[in-house]
């Protein structure tokens, strides 16, 4: 017969994953907060979820990068920072970004175009500064930021 403490932790993990996807690191943190937690049971639950492919950090990173590029229009640096907080190593994020061949320059250009209304009433002498700040806050590479800010200013 199955250990009831294991069953409680597994049920909690399944409910948690039913709400949204989590990384292994995030789920471990949530399981540690549960009463009657032990590292042995935690490892058992995590391993079973990995075996069932209900936890998959690679797929999580891929989905997160695609959403950041296509919908949120965020740069690599911002996405990498968010994923690092979720327990994903920087090298994994970098390799996934490269594998997806996400064009950071095009993403930044789209972000600027979508925010064009924001810059409509900005005095010309502050326009460059505002665009640089906007793109930097979105986590784009400095070379991309300065190139696009100059490009847009000359138009």
C-alpha positions, 0 to 999 in steps of 0.5 A: 500500500502507498504511503499516505504522506506521499499521496498527499504531496503528490495530490498537492503537486498535481493540483499545483500543476493543474493551475499552471506549469511550474519548473522543478525548482518552483515545485520543490519550493512549494512542496517544502512548505507543506506539512510532513514534508521530507526530502525523500518524499519530495524527490519521489514526487518530483521524479514521478512527475518527471517520469510522467512528463508533467514537469519539463523544464525544457518545454517550460523555457521554450513556452516562456521564450516564445510568449516573451518574444511573440506577445510580451515583446521582451528581450533576452536579458529580461527573460533570462532574469525571470527564468533564473528566478524560477530556477532555470540556469542561464546556460539553458535559457541561452541555448533555448534562445539560440535554438529558437532563433529568436530575432531580438532586433525584430522583437525590439522593433515590434515593441517600439512600434506598438509603443509609438503612441507613448512617444507621440507627445515626447519632446524631440530632445527627449525622444532618444532617451525615452526610447532607450529607457523603454527598450532597456526596461524590456531587457534588450541587448544594448547594441540593439537598443542604441541601433534602434533608437538612432534608427528611429530618431533619423526617421 
